Amino acid sequence: MIVAESRTASIKTAGEKAAGEKTIGIKAPDIRGSWPCYLAALLTIFLIKYRYSSVDVELLRWILAPTARWAGILTGDVFTWQAGRGYVSHGYQFVIASTCSGIQFMMIVIAALVFGYVRHMKALRGRLGWTGGSIGFSYVFTIFVNGIRIACAIFIPRRLPEGLPEAWTGGWLTPERFHTVIGIVVYFASLLFIYELAGAGLERAGSADAGRGPGIGVPVFWYFFVVLGIPFLNRAYERNRENFTEYAALLVTVCLAVLGIHWMTGRLRRSRERETR
């Protein structure tokens, strides 16, 4: 009798759960049906990496030119093209070279958005549309974020008293390292922001069960894999192990700080939401 009642309760609970999921349009993650999207994303990332990983600035004008225009709007200066160098601001003595293209960030955004949310899509059409949209969006978003990064790299050091970062760190935080820190903060924080914004938008629209996603683990993984993992796997770090090790340590430290701030702000936001209910 007790066993029969337990089975009845279990069936009822499962039925209510299924009915609830059907009502709000939730679908369990479908990894097998998402492989064409994963393949398309990986192929795009591979082509970008293979075609534009060189230091030839001429090959990167498709992304450097709009970035230079956007940075010019933000800084109020004109970045002019110089063959072999990139886009130069004579007023600020700043060069947008091949290393400033944001190609790595573009690859990370594609991977994070596709691998983070495609498997939660309801239909194949939605998955394919999201994949194509993520690839196109990553280009626009990279230009947007990179322009902000360039503006921050120009203005923040000029707004601080001369030599202040070095004085605070006993001379360790040189202008070059400070420039790197600014770039890491802007890129990493922007990645977390757009990833969570995309998830919230999908969940609100009922297009995917974004709430069941793995949180920010996906963008964090792809950020570290692209920035540190790929150079390590293809042994590019062997060209200058000391610089690579220093950069890796700096990147991990700054990213952990950003994650800490992200966690604290998220906790405060959830606390305020509970208080207003």
C-alpha positions as CSV (number, residue, x, y, z in Angstrom):
1,M,0.0,0.0,0.0
2,I,2.8,2.4,0.9
3,V,4.8,1.4,-2.2
4,A,1.8,2.0,-4.4
5,E,1.2,5.4,-2.9
6,S,4.8,6.3,-3.3
7,R,4.7,5.3,-7.0
8,T,1.5,7.3,-7.5
9,A,3.1,10.4,-5.9
10,S,6.3,10.0,-8.0
11,I,4.3,9.7,-11.2
12,K,2.2,12.7,-10.2
13,T,5.3,14.8,-9.4
14,A,6.9,13.8,-12.7
15,G,3.8,14.7,-14.5
16,E,3.4,18.0,-12.8
17,K,7.1,18.8,-13.6
18,A,6.7,17.9,-17.2
19,A,3.5,20.0,-17.5
20,G,5.3,22.9,-15.9
21,E,8.2,22.7,-18.3
22,K,5.8,22.5,-21.2
23,T,4.0,25.5,-20.0
24,I,7.0,27.8,-19.8
25,G,8.7,26.3,-22.9
26,I,11.7,24.7,-21.2
27,K,13.6,22.0,-22.9
28,A,16.3,19.8,-21.5
29,P,19.8,20.4,-23.0
30,D,20.2,18.6,-26.3
31,I,23.9,18.1,-27.0
32,R,23.6,15.6,-29.8
33,G,21.4,17.8,-31.9
34,S,23.8,20.8,-31.4
35,W,26.9,19.3,-33.0
36,P,26.4,21.1,-36.4
37,C,26.5,24.4,-34.5
38,Y,29.5,23.4,-32.5
39,L,31.3,22.3,-35.6
40,A,30.4,25.6,-37.4
41,A,31.7,27.6,-34.4
42,L,34.9,25.7,-34.1
43,L,35.5,25.9,-37.9
44,T,35.0,29.7,-37.8
45,I,37.4,30.0,-34.9
46,F,40.0,27.9,-36.6
47,L,39.7,29.9,-39.8
48,I,40.1,33.2,-38.0
49,K,43.0,31.8,-36.0
50,Y,44.7,30.3,-39.0
51,R,44.1,33.3,-41.4
52,Y,44.7,36.2,-39.1
53,S,47.1,35.0,-36.5
54,S,50.0,36.6,-38.3
55,V,51.4,40.1,-37.5
56,D,50.6,41.4,-41.0
57,V,48.6,44.4,-40.2
58,E,47.4,44.7,-43.8
59,L,45.3,41.5,-43.4
60,L,43.5,43.0,-40.3
61,R,42.2,46.2,-41.8
62,W,38.7,44.6,-41.9
63,I,38.6,44.9,-38.1
64,L,41.2,47.6,-37.4
65,A,39.5,50.2,-39.6
66,P,36.1,50.3,-37.8
67,T,37.9,50.0,-34.5
68,A,40.0,53.0,-35.3
69,R,36.9,55.0,-36.3
70,W,35.1,54.1,-33.1
71,A,38.2,54.8,-31.0
72,G,38.5,58.1,-32.8
73,I,34.9,59.0,-31.8
74,L,35.6,58.1,-28.2
75,T,38.9,59.9,-27.9
76,G,38.1,62.9,-30.1
77,D,41.2,62.3,-32.2
78,V,41.8,60.9,-35.7
79,F,43.6,57.6,-36.2
80,T,45.3,57.6,-39.6
81,W,46.5,54.6,-41.5
82,Q,50.2,54.0,-41.8
83,A,51.3,51.0,-43.9
84,G,53.2,48.4,-41.9
85,R,52.2,50.0,-38.5
86,G,48.4,50.3,-38.3
87,Y,46.2,53.2,-37.3
88,V,48.1,56.0,-35.6
89,S,46.9,58.8,-33.3
90,H,49.5,61.5,-33.4
91,G,47.8,63.5,-30.8
92,Y,47.9,60.8,-28.2
93,Q,51.0,59.0,-29.7
94,F,49.0,55.7,-29.8
95,V,49.2,53.0,-32.4
96,I,46.4,50.5,-33.1
97,A,48.6,47.7,-34.4
98,S,47.9,44.1,-35.3
99,T,48.2,43.1,-31.6
100,C,45.4,45.5,-30.9
101,S,42.9,43.9,-33.3
102,G,40.9,42.0,-30.7
103,I,40.9,38.8,-32.8
104,Q,41.3,36.6,-29.7
105,F,38.4,38.3,-28.0
106,M,36.2,37.7,-31.1
107,M,37.0,34.0,-31.0
108,I,36.2,33.8,-27.3
109,V,32.8,35.5,-27.7
110,I,31.9,33.1,-30.5
111,A,32.8,30.1,-28.4
112,A,31.2,31.3,-25.2
113,L,27.9,32.2,-26.8
114,V,27.6,29.1,-29.0
115,F,28.9,26.5,-26.5
116,G,27.1,28.2,-23.6
117,Y,23.6,28.4,-25.0
118,V,23.0,26.4,-28.2
119,R,22.3,23.2,-26.5
120,H,19.5,24.8,-24.6
121,M,17.7,26.0,-27.7
122,K,14.3,24.5,-28.5
123,A,14.7,23.8,-32.2
124,L,17.4,23.3,-34.8
125,R,16.4,26.5,-36.6
126,G,16.9,28.4,-33.4
127,R,20.3,26.8,-32.8
128,L,21.5,27.6,-36.3
129,G,20.2,31.1,-36.1
130,W,21.9,31.7,-32.8
131,T,25.2,30.3,-34.1
132,G,25.2,32.6,-37.1
133,G,24.0,35.5,-35.1
134,S,26.8,34.9,-32.5
135,I,29.4,34.9,-35.2
136,G,28.2,38.2,-36.7
137,F,27.6,39.7,-33.3
138,S,31.1,38.8,-32.1
139,Y,32.6,41.0,-34.8
140,V,30.5,44.1,-33.9
141,F,30.9,43.5,-30.1
142,T,34.7,43.1,-30.5
143,I,34.9,46.5,-32.3
144,F,32.7,48.1,-29.6
145,V,34.7,46.7,-26.7
146,N,38.1,47.2,-28.3
147,G,37.3,50.9,-28.9
148,I,36.5,51.3,-25.2
149,R,39.7,49.4,-24.3
150,I,41.7,51.8,-26.4
151,A,40.1,54.9,-24.9
152,C,40.7,53.5,-21.4
153,A,44.3,52.8,-22.3
154,I,44.7,56.4,-23.5
155,F,42.8,58.3,-20.8
156,I,43.3,56.4,-17.5
157,P,47.1,56.7,-17.4
158,R,46.7,60.4,-18.2
159,R,44.2,61.0,-15.5
160,L,46.4,59.4,-12.8
161,P,49.3,61.3,-11.2
162,E,52.4,60.5,-13.1
163,G,54.1,57.4,-11.8
164,L,51.3,56.5,-9.4
165,P,50.8,52.9,-10.4
166,E,54.5,52.2,-10.2
167,A,54.7,54.0,-6.8
168,W,51.8,51.8,-5.4
169,T,53.5,48.6,-6.5
170,G,57.1,49.4,-5.7
171,G,57.9,50.0,-9.4
172,W,56.5,46.6,-10.6
173,L,53.5,48.0,-12.4
174,T,55.2,49.7,-15.3
175,P,53.2,51.6,-18.0
176,E,53.4,48.5,-20.2
177,R,52.0,46.2,-17.5
178,F,49.4,48.8,-16.6
179,H,48.3,48.9,-20.2
180,T,48.0,45.1,-20.1
181,V,45.9,45.2,-16.9
182,I,43.5,47.7,-18.5
183,G,43.1,45.4,-21.5
184,I,42.4,42.3,-19.4
185,V,39.9,44.1,-17.2
186,V,37.9,45.5,-20.1
187,Y,37.9,42.4,-22.2
188,F,37.2,39.9,-19.3
189,A,34.5,42.0,-17.7
190,S,32.8,42.6,-21.1
191,L,32.8,38.9,-21.8
192,L,31.1,38.1,-18.5
193,F,28.6,40.9,-19.0
194,I,27.6,39.9,-22.5
195,Y,27.4,36.2,-21.6
196,E,25.0,36.9,-18.7
197,L,23.0,39.4,-20.7
198,A,22.5,36.9,-23.5
199,G,21.4,34.3,-21.1
200,A,18.9,36.6,-19.4
201,G,17.5,37.7,-22.7
202,L,17.0,34.2,-23.9
203,E,15.4,33.1,-20.7
204,R,13.1,36.1,-20.7
205,A,12.1,35.5,-24.3
206,G,11.5,31.8,-23.6
207,S,13.8,30.8,-26.4
208,A,16.0,28.6,-24.2
209,D,16.3,27.2,-20.8
210,A,19.3,29.5,-20.1
211,G,18.7,29.2,-16.4
212,R,20.0,25.7,-16.5
213,G,23.3,26.7,-18.1
214,P,26.6,26.2,-16.4
215,G,26.9,29.9,-15.3
216,I,30.0,31.8,-16.1
217,G,32.1,28.7,-16.3
218,V,31.8,28.6,-20.0
219,P,33.1,32.1,-20.8
220,V,35.9,31.7,-18.2
221,F,37.0,28.4,-19.7
222,W,37.1,29.8,-23.3
223,Y,38.9,32.9,-22.2
224,F,41.7,31.1,-20.6
225,F,41.8,28.4,-23.3
226,V,42.1,30.8,-26.1
227,V,44.5,33.3,-24.4
228,L,46.7,30.8,-22.6
229,G,45.8,27.3,-23.6
230,I,46.3,27.6,-27.3
231,P,49.7,29.3,-27.1
232,F,50.7,26.6,-24.6
233,L,49.5,23.7,-26.8
234,N,51.1,24.9,-30.0
235,R,54.3,25.8,-28.1
236,A,54.2,29.4,-29.1
237,Y,55.1,30.3,-25.5
238,E,58.6,28.8,-26.1
239,R,59.6,31.9,-28.1
240,N,59.7,33.8,-24.8
241,R,58.9,31.7,-21.8
242,E,59.7,34.4,-19.3
243,N,57.3,36.9,-20.8
244,F,54.6,34.2,-21.3
245,T,54.8,33.1,-17.6
246,E,54.7,36.7,-16.4
247,Y,51.7,37.5,-18.6
248,A,49.9,34.3,-17.5
249,A,50.4,35.2,-13.8
250,L,49.2,38.7,-14.4
251,L,46.2,37.6,-16.4
252,V,45.2,35.0,-13.7
253,T,45.5,37.5,-10.9
254,V,43.5,40.2,-12.7
255,C,40.8,37.8,-13.8
256,L,40.4,36.4,-10.3
257,A,40.0,40.0,-9.0
258,V,37.3,40.6,-11.7
259,L,35.6,37.4,-10.8
260,G,35.6,38.4,-7.1
261,I,34.0,41.7,-7.9
262,H,31.5,40.0,-10.2
263,W,30.6,37.5,-7.4
264,M,30.2,40.3,-4.8
265,T,28.0,42.5,-7.0
266,G,25.9,39.5,-7.9
267,R,25.4,38.6,-4.3
268,L,24.4,42.2,-3.5
269,R,22.0,42.3,-6.4
270,R,20.3,39.0,-5.3
271,S,20.1,40.3,-1.7
272,R,18.3,43.5,-2.9
273,E,15.9,41.4,-5.0
274,R,15.0,39.3,-2.1
275,E,14.3,42.4,0.0
276,T,12.0,44.0,-2.6
277,R,9.9,40.8,-2.8
